[in-house]
Amino acid sequence: MYAVLALALIRNILLYKTYHSVPLPELKRRARGRDNRAKALYKVAGYGAVLDLLQWLFCTAVGTVLLVWAARTSWWLAAIAVVFTAWLVVWAKASANGWGGGLAAVFAPFDATLLSILNPVLQPLAKLLPEGHSHTGLYEKRDVMEFIKQQNGQSDNRVPESDLLIAFNAMQFGDKQVGQVMTPRRQVKLVSGDELAGPVLTDELHKTGFSRFPVVADSAKVASPKIIGTLYLSRLVGYDGNAKVKELANKEVFFINEDSNLRQALSAFLKTHHHLLIVVNSFEEMVGVLSLEDVLEQILGKQIVDEFDNYENLRAVAAQDAKHEHTEHKETHPEPAAEQPEPASS
């Protein structure tokens, strides 16, 4: 009699662990497929709180009977019973994918029938119990990022790596500043508003690899130029008139500080409906430009190339052009040679 109760107690503890080894939504997804074991287990696990209440009542009653009997029989037998029960509850493992799942599937028809009979009685009681909300174990943004990395390395992960990358980048998106991702001033191609639009200018701008250009009121070589608009390369394609750049440029200009974070920058893009922001420092000097693509690339984790982009890596092209211009400047304006010291007289 007591042996039967002991086996029943062991069975219920293992079944409880088995049913809680896989979240109910995942078990339901498996049951929709060809997993017959999952189908059998879900018929029982679907009762949720009613199943937990029944197992708790049964294990408490049987455990109490066995403990009282063992204590009345022998103190050492009672100690063994307590230690063994504690081991089952704390350390014993049973998985729906292992032998525990196979054992649970064998008893599933009996458990499902018993639950269907007792459900009308146990369900009102189960509703009185406080809802259990398991703690996620996540407290800070760093914890969520570590969780995403762990999920990506999980052997049974079914979330696409690209989706996890976007989620990971989105978590640290607000920590980055505009100055970290902008295109620096020395790599920005400025266009004078008085310059004539035509095939020559179109070809010159197309070679830069960019599709939007700040338009300045005076010369593009001025240290602190006045920005008066934005020129879109698409406006020049196929244009055969003789208008000046400032006549074709978008007159709206929007600025953002280099110390602003990318969340603020994205908000600025959404509010202004503009795709290019002029980045300034605390002295209101232009230090670069920020495009909408620059911000979105930080979330997607890869570069965005639009229909007018000519090269794969725009910043590399701009940097190469800037370096080439610097080399040409040095060749046309060589620095005076340093004076050599005269040899010491003997």
N, C-alpha and C positions, 0 to 999 in steps of 0.2 A: 504493500500500500504506500509506504513512505518512499520507496524507490520509484514508483510511478509518479508520485507528486514531484520528486526531485527532477525526474526526466522532463516532466511537463514544465517545471520552472525554467530549466535550462533551455528548453525549446522556445519558450515565449521570450526570454531575454535575447536569444540569438535572432529570433524573428523580428523583434523590435529594432535591433541594430541593422538587420538586413533591409527592412522597409525604410529606414532613415539613412541608408548609405547612398541613396540616389534621390535627388530632389523630385518631388511629385511631377512637376512639369516635364522633366527629362524622361521620367518613367512613362508618362503619357505619350510623349513623342515616340519612344521605342515601341509602345504598344500599338501605335497606328501602323507600324511597319510589319515585318515578318517575324518579329521576335516573340515567339510563343511564350517564353518565360516571362517577358515583360507584360504580356497580356494577362497572364494568370496573376502576377503580382499586383497589377493595377486594379484588378477587381476587388482586391482587399485593401490596398493602400488608398484607394479612392474614398474610403470612409473617413479618412483624416483623423479628426479629433475623437471620433467615436472609437476608432481602432486603438488609439493611444489610451483612452479611458478604460477600455476593456482589458488591455494588456496590463495597465497599471493596477487595476482592481484584482485581477487574477494573480499577478506576481506578488502583490502585497499580501493577499490572503494565503497563498501557498507558502511563501517565504516565512510568514509568521508561524504557521503550523509546523513547518519543518524546524524552525529555530527553537520553538517551545519543546518539541519532541526531542531534539538533540540535547537540549539543556537538561531535560529530565532524565535522559539516558546516561549521558556522560559529558563532562565539561569540555574534554578535548574534542569530542565529536561535534559539540556546538561550535568550538573555535574553528575547526576545519570547515564546517558549513558556512560560517561567516566569511572566512578568508576566501573560500571558493566562490561564493556569491559575489563578493567584492571584486574578485578577479574577472568574473563574467561581465559585471556592469562596467568596470573601468577599462580593462585592458583587452578583453576578448574582442576580436574583430570578425565581422560577418558582412560580406559584400554581396550585392545582388548579382554581380558578375561571377562570383565564385561558388563554392559549395553551399554557402549560406543561401544564395539565391535558388539553388537547386532544391534544397530542403524546404524553403518557403513555398516554392512552386508546387511541391508534392502536397503540402497541407493547405494550399490556397483554396481548393474547392470546399473543403470542410470549413475553413475560416470564413469564407464568403457567405456560406449558408448560415453559419452561426451569427454573423454580423447582421445579415438581413432579418433574422428573427428578433435579435436584441436591439436593433436600431431604433424602433419606436420608443423604447424605454430609455436607452442610453443617450439618444440625441438631445433631449431637453437638458439632461445633466451636463452633457459636453458643452452646451451653450453657456452654462453658468460658470465654466472654468475661464480664467483669464487667457486671452489669446497670446500664444507664444510667438515672440518676435526674436529670432536669433540675431545676435549682433554680427554685423558684417566684418568686424575686426579692422575697419578702416576709419581713421581719425582725421588724417590730413591729406592734402593733395599728393604728397610724396607716397603715401600708402596706396592710393589709387593707381599711381604710375607704376609702382612695383607690382601691383596686382595685374595690371595689363601686361607687363613684361612676363610675369609668371604664366599668365593665360596663353601667351604666344608660344611659350616653350612646353606647354602641356601636351602630352602624347595624344590625348583624345580631343584636342581642341578642334572645333568646327567653325570658328570665327575666322574669316579671311584675314590674312596678315595685313593687307592694305587697310582694312577697317580698324584693326587694332593700332596701326601706325597713326591713323588720323585721330583716333581717340587719345593716344599718347601725346601727340603734338598739340592737340586742343587743350590738354591739361596745363601745359607750360606756355601756352600762347600768350596769356596776359602778363607773363613775367618778362617778355622781351620788349626792348625799347625800339622806337623808330630808328634811332641812330645805328642800331645793330644790323638792320636789314635794308636800309635805304641804299640807293645808288649815290655814291659821294659826288660832290660838286665837280671834282676834277674829271669825272667820268661822264658827266652830263653834257649832251650836245645842246647848246643854246642857239636859238635862231633869232636874228635881228628882225624886228617888225618891219623895217624899211627895205628888207631884201625882197627881190622879185621872185615870185613863185613861178616855177617852170621845170622842165625835164632835168636840168642840171642840178637844181636843188633837190628834186625828188630822188634822183640817183644818189646824191651825196647822203641824204638822210636815210635812205633805204639800206645803205651799206653799214650804217651804225648798228643795225639789228633791233632798233627800238621803233615804236610806232607812235609815241607821243613826245612832244618837245616843248619846253618852256619858251615862250616868246618874250624878248626883252625890248625895251623902248629904244635903247641905244646900241652901242656895239656889244657883241657877245663876249668881248675880251675884257670888259670892265670888271674890276674886282668885285664891286657890289652892284650888280645889274638890277634894274627895275623890271620886275616881271609884269607884263601887261596881258598875258593870255596863254593859251595852250594850242599848239598846232598838232592836228591829227594827220598822220601820213596818208590816211585814206582820202582826205580832202584834196591832196595833190595828185593822186593817181588819176590819170586821164585828163587832168586840167591843162588846157592850152591857152589860157588867157594871159593877161599881163598885169594882174593885180599884185599888190604887195602882200607879204605874209600876214601883216596885222589885219588885213581885210578878210582873210580866210580863217583866221584863228578864232578859237572860242575865247570870248572876252572874260569869262569867269576865271578867277584865280583864288585858290584856297591854300592856306598855310597851316602847318602843324609843327610843334616844337619837337626837337630831336629827342627830348627826354620823355615824351609821351609814350605810353605803352601801346602795343598793337591792338588791344581791345578798344582803346580810345580812337586809334586810327581807323579801325573798321567801322566804328560808329560814325566817324566823320565822312567816310565814303558813302555810307547809307543815307546820311542826312543831306549831303550836298549833291548826290547823284553824279559825282565827278570821279574820274578814274586816275587822276594824278594830283598829288599834293606836293606843294613846295615846302621842303624841310628847312627850318631856320633854327638858329641857336638863341641863347638868351640875349644876344646883342642885336637880334632881328636881322642877322646876316644869313644869306642862303648857304646852306652846307650840303644840300643834296635834294633829291626828289624821291618820293615814295609812290609807287603805283599800287593799284588794287591787286594786281598779280603778285606783287612782293609779299603782301599780307596773306593772301590765300595759299601761297606756296609754303608758308610756315606751318599751315594746318595740314595740307595734303602731303607734305614731305617730298614733293617733286616739283619740277619746274613747269610752269604754264607757258605755252607758246601760242600766240594768237596768229591770225591769218596773215599778218604783215610782218611777223618776226622772221628774220632771215637766217639766224644761227641758233644753234641749240643752247649755247650758254651766252646769254646777252651780256652779263657783267664781264665775262672773260673777253668778249669782243671789244667792249668799251674800254676795258683796261689795256688791251693790246693797242687800240687806237691811240689812247692817251700816252702810252709809252712810246709809240711811233712818233707822235707829234713832239714829245719831249726830246727824242733823239734828233729829229730834224731841227729843232730849235738850237740844240747844242752844236750841230754841224754848221748852221748859219750864223750863230753867235758864239764862237769859241771863247772860252775863258782864257785870260792871259796866263802864259806859262809862269810858274813860280820861279823866282830868281834863285839860281844855283849859287851856293857859297863859293867864294874864291878859295883856291887852294892855299894852304898856309905856306908862307915863304920859308925857305930853308935858312 
